[in-house]
Amino acid sequence: GGLAAYLSKARTLLKESADGVNPFADYEAVVPEGESLSFDGEGTMPFSEAEQLGIQAMPGAVFVLVAGGLGERLGYSGIKLSLETNLCTNKSYLEIYVKYIQAMQYLARKKTGRDDIRIPLVIMTSGDTDPLTRKLLAENNNFGMDDDMLMVVTQDKVAALKDGNAGLALEDDDRWSIQTKPHGHGDVHHLLYREGLVDKWEKEGRTHVIFLQDTNALVINSVVPTLGVSVSKGFHMNSICVPRLAGEAAGAIARLEHKSDPSKSLVINVEYNQLDPLLRSQGDRKGDVADPATGYSPFPGNVNNIVIEMSAYSKTLRGEDQGVVLEFVNPKYKDATRTDFKKPTRLECMMQDIPKLFQKEMGTEANIGFTMFDRWFTFSPAKNALEAGVEDVKKGSTAPGTMSSAESDKYIQNQRKLKFAGVDLPVTQVPDDLIPVSGIPVTEGPRIVLCPAFGITQEELLAKIQGDVKISKRSSVVLEGHHLTIKNLNVDGALVIRTGEDSHVTVDGLKVSNKGWTIVPNDPSKEYEEAV
């Protein structure tokens, strides 16, 4: 509909915002159907069962990485995908995601005996991130991914709005140019439709699309078991979730039951600022409070990584809206008149709002649910600058969302995975065992990096860790290689083992004792290069 249709829609949404219209006035929220999985504990479904079903479904997988953001909030001028995930390997988020997909492809070939299995990746960029993303890929030879398995699509920006009448915001230095802003990651669905990719994938026999965000390295461990739950439950859409603290600034997955028309009920993400008012309007009217039995909200916390079944997705995208999800507006008003803004706003859309289109095209047949994992296993994004993280810590947060906290949580995740596999090593207890480094609580060690090529499943980990393996707290260990097996290893220091694609290595009886690696805080009075 072009600019005219955009502004017409904007006027309607801005009026609703100014009037305080409640979009959920006709709904009541209930906990939806889903599964809870635990890598090293009890869940509603055995982790190994979900994983095996996911392994069987891997040949039909496609990955989509939503990567429209710069690293400004982290105090970084580049794209977030180029940020290093850890100081032991300095591998970027994009490299980790690509290597994970390659490891999944390797495992799928190994399990089926089919060397023709190839798993593609689509990266959605914005105008801000597109040149730098392509440059990062070109400089690193796609991190080993074949050119024909990797595609970059770019979303457009939309006009910025200066007031409640949807007046166009002009550039400060050019009154003939309109300010533009990103439209949100909800554009990804229409872009995939517009580029003909969903039709192509369906013809190729692909079965599931896996959507990832840019800087949460922990979540990749959840992909295979979530895929398995999707197969087991027949979910058309499956959101990866974690236990959510009541009142936490994170969206929740809820089933919204329409009060008068059951056909309008749907399972969808509800943002935290909408959840509390909704819950205060129903039931005991206590709002967004914890379940006394668990200490968490009964509604699972959404980490915005989703698995969608291909046939339902293609049917939905071929509908009237062609994957264009419903938009919303979130202006910051200057005062109580709710007419002028502190700064220009725009219409936005979110990829997790696709259930509204599922409901429109499939009605009550749409089967949408969630898979919940322990937070330590799945969720620790890098999203905040060091200074903002330090302020959060001062206020009592143990999850400041900095690069260093995300890195530390990755080490802790791998500590727990190795402990589960029988390794003798100290596991950092959060928050008691964390130590402050530059004001951010992090693990003292050991620093463990299990690269995707070493194993992406619980099954692989248990097969590759054998015998008597011991790692001290001060140690740093990096393991990488499809054919690497660890037996009778004792590490007190730093150890890096990387093997080639065709190299078969068994470590048996090795004892390592050296100076190791030490984390040294930066001097706050000095300037440092952004690149490590």
Order of alpha helices (4+ residues) and beta strands (2+ residues): alpha-beta-beta-alpha-beta-alpha-beta-alpha-beta-beta-beta-beta-beta-beta-alpha-alpha-beta-alpha-beta-beta-beta-alpha-beta-alpha-beta-beta-beta-alpha-beta-alpha-alpha-alpha-beta-beta-beta-alpha-beta-beta-beta-beta-beta-beta
